[in-house]
Structure formats: C-alpha cells, structure tokens
C-alpha cells in the first residue's frame, strides 16, 4: 500500500523560472513559489509568507518556461520529495521540494487596463489577485442564483 503524498498550493513565482534539459533531452523547469497566509492578531491583520521550491518535468516544464514569470500567480498540484546528502563537512543535510504534476496559471492583468479602471501604476499583485478572487466569487454566486431558479440551466 502506498502512503498519501499530495500537495495543492497557490502563490506567486518569486523569480523567473529556470529551464534546462537532462542529458537525455527531458525538459526540467524549476521555480520558487511564495504563498501568503493572512491571520488576525491582536493589533490587526498579520501576514505569514512561506517559500517553496517547485520542480516540473516534460510538457509541464515547457508550459512553466513559456508562461511563467516573476510575480505570476500559480496553483500547483503535486507531491513532496525530500533530497538528502552529506556535505563536505560530513554533516547530513536535507531539503524538501514540490514535484508538480499539474500547474495552473492565474490570469495576467494588463497594467494599462488597471490604470484606466481607476487603479494607479503602483497597484500590486495582491490587489490584482483580490479582484480575481472577487470576480470568481461573484461568478459562483451568479451560478447559484441561476441554479436556484432553473436547476436545468447548469447541466453541461
């Protein structure tokens, strides 16, 4: 019996993806992902940031190389892998990374469209991400409203 080793994580790429191929020609793409957690503390909202290394292979690696860029929002589905080695000093080291089976990219927002909608040029990714989630929540609410009046309307 296999044990369960599965992860789903969302965040933003913190640097440009690194693309390479193995000696046999298999594409590999690695990138770092920052995932934010917001929670309420005595003085107000606090932010906790965690960073993860992600590794992709084959077609997924090609997609990450062509569509990925620093700051781009992604959702990664995969598994955890632990690398272990002994350093030159004789000490044991380990590192855990995510090996992605599937990567989804959040929509990119055009900066000029944000400016014409009343946003400034300094608008950050967090504000864009919040708008995206608000739009998705609105679409889900609309879908629920339609289903309540006509359940057959949502049959695909």
N, C-alpha and C positions, 0 to 999 in steps of 0.2 A: 504494500500500500504506500502510495506517495503522500507526503505531508503537503499541506497547503502553503504555497509561497506565491502570494499575489499582492500587487500594489496598484492603486489608482491614485494619481497625484496631479494637481493642477498648479500652475505657477507661470513664471516668466523666465525666458532664457536670459542668463546674466552676461553672456559673451557670445561672439559669433561661433557657430558650430565648427568643429574640426573634422574634416573629411579626409579619409585615407583608404587605401585598399590593402588587403592582405597579400602575401606573396603569390597566392593562387588567384588573386583578382577579385575577391569578395569585398564589396564596399562596406566600410565601417564609418559611422559618424558618431561623435561624442559631443555632448554639451552639458553645461551646468544649468540647473533649474533652481530658482528661488521661489519658495512657497510661503506666503504670508498667513499668519493667524492673528486675528484681532480678538481681544477679550476685554471685558470691563474690569477695571481695577478701581481702587478707592478714589483716586484722583481723576478718573476718566477712562478713556479707551487706551489700551496698550497694544503694541504690535510686536509679534514674535516672528522672526524670519529664520527659515531653515533652508540650507543649501544642499542639493543632491547632484551627484554625477550620474548622467544617463548615457547609455550606450545603445546604439541601434545598428542593425545589420541589413544587408541586401537592399530590397526596394524601399524599406522604411528609412534606411540610411540615406538613400538618394533623395527621398522626399524631404528629409530634415535638412540636407545640404542645400537643396534648391529653395525651400520655403522658409527655413529658419533664419532668424536674425536676432541680434541682441534686442531684448525688450519684448519680443513676440510672445504672446500668451500661448501655452500649450497644455494639453491634457495627455498624460502618459499612462498607459496600462502595460504592466509587465511583471517582472519578478525581481527579487533581491538576489544579489550574488556577492559573496564575500571572497576577497582576494587575501591570501596570507603569504608572507615572505619573511625571511630572516635578513636583516640589514647588515651592512659591512661591519657594524659594531657588535654583531652577534645577537642583537635583541630581536624578538619577534614583533612583527607589525601586521596590521590588518586594515582593510578598507572595505566598506560596503557601497555598492553602486546598484543602480537600477538598470536591468537589461530590458529594453522596451520591446513589446510585441506589437504595440499599436500606438501611434502618436496622432493626435488631432490638433489642428492649429486654430486658434481663435481668429475671428475676422480682424483684418487690419483696418484701422480707421485713418482716413485721409486727413492730414493736418489742415488743409485749406477748407474742407467741409466743416471741421470743428470750429474754425475761426468764423466762418460765415453764419454758423448757428449761434454765435454769441460767445464762444469759448476763445480764450487767448492762445497765443502761440506757446505759452508755457504750460499748457494743460498736460498733465502727466498721464501715464499709463493707467494708474489707479482710477482716475476719473473716467477714462475710456472704458475700462473693464466694468465699472459700476453701471455705466449707460448700457453696455451689452447685457449685463445681468438683468437690469430693469426691463429692457426690451423683451428678453426671454420670458420673464415673469409675466409681463403684460400679454404676450402671445399665449402662454399657458392659461391665464385667466380667461382670455377670449375663447380659447378652445373649450374650456369647462362650461362657459356660458352657452356656447353653441350646442354642446352635448346635452345640457340640461333641457333645452327647448326642442332639440331634434337629435336624439341619440344616433340615428342612422346617418347623420351628416358626416360623422367622423370615421365611418367604415372605409377602409382603404382596400 
